[in-house]
Amino acid sequence: MTHGSCLPGPRRHGRLCLFKLGSCLLANGKWILEGGSCLVVQRQQSSAGRGRSEAPGGLGAWAGWQAEGRGLGRSHSPPRVPSPLHRALSSVVALGANIICNKIPGLAPRQRAICQSRPDAIIVIGEGAQMGINECQYQFRFGRWNCSALGEKTVFGQELRVGSREAAFTYAITAAGVAHAVTAACSQGNLSNCGCDREKQGYYNQAEGWKWGGCSADVRYGIDFSRRFVDAREIKKNARRLMNLHNNEAGRKVLEERMKLECKCHGVSGSCTTKTCWTTLPKFREVGHMLKEKYNAAVQVEVVRASRLRQPTFLRIKQLRSYQKPMETDLVYIEKSPNYCEEDAATGSVGTQGRLCNRTSPGADGCDTMCCGRGYNTHQYTKVWQCNCKFHWCCFVKCNTCSERTEVFTCK
């Protein structure tokens, strides 16, 4: 059942309506947060008329905005006109940043303060977090752990309780996702206080015959914003905090290293007498692939404590008599991963019961590996469709009915 209420707003906006379904919050037909899977949310407009129903679905936060924010991951030239999504922010601001930010679960005090001062940015942060979750699910779609967890719900999905290499990947990909989304939104002109990278405008490289032009993505702004917001949730002074902060920075560093240089030639008859160049964001899939490689080579570390206060000071690679620190782009973990075979609330494992598996595959998606030796169930069904269609004069199409028997295997 949908519960809601309408608050008086500025005359130009009419009524400001806030609806809630479970942990889902809707303001004037725009998603503010999604803490779980939302099935039906009523869109209510002002006196202009009634709305319609939507079924956004998905994991993590703000999945309902993803369709309108798909352009954020692409390369851009000059800033674009703000989308209808961001123009709707006037209603959000009128509704009150305090109301919105206090409804978002899992925010640390500093994150809540940023939300209240920059309600426009919180939308983009949600898009970046969702992008990170989606990429995580893609990269681990064939593994026992498929980027799902039993743990505390936050704006970045559900947090893994064990300081494992899976947790390392989760933190890195979400930090990179927020930085990517903020940078793209700045290039599009969808965020205030930022835009194109002004330091790259007007410079001419005479030796190589090119100059900076167009709209270079200001990735440093995106990284800095991600650092201020994402890292603000680390408030406990323990080893896990150091691990999370390191992996956050590793994710952002990988994004920065994957930035691309695009150029356009200028000259007579198609010659390339001079070039105008600008930097663009990489496709987020590239960042995901790179972080998956970092995950496969993740380094186990241990904490070094200050002699007096006994507080965690820095991380070192866990080797006998070694004080070597991990590399900036290394993913680090402090605890070994569980096998993820059975559901275990203590480790955050959801188990593999009911997961699809490949009976003939020798890899991680094979039934022997995926099902952890428990065996698998076989499901048979028949797929029917129209085939061999032909046009006959005049004028009808005649088709045959084809069918195929298919088997699907799921873990016991």
ABEGO torsion letter per residue (X at the ends): XBBBBBBBBBAAAEBBBBBBBEABBBBGGBBABBABBBABBBBBBBAAEBBBBBBAEEBEBGAAAAAAAAAAABBBBBBBBBBAAAAAAAAAAAAEAAAAAAABBGBBAAAAAAAAABAAAAAAAAAAAAAAAAAAAAAAAABABAGBBBBBBBAAEBBBABBBAAAAAAAAAAAAAAAAAAAAAAAAGABBGBBBBAAABGBBBAAAGBBBBEBBBBAAAAAAAAAAAAAAABABBBAAAAAAAAAAAAAAAAAAAABBBBBBBBEBGGBBABBBBBBBBBBAAAAAAAAAAAAAABBBBBBBBBAAAGBBABBBBBBBGBABBBBAABBBBABBBBAGABBBAAAGBAEABGBBBBAABABAABAAAAAGGAEBBBBBBBBBBBBGBBBBOOBBBBBBBBBBBBBBBBBX
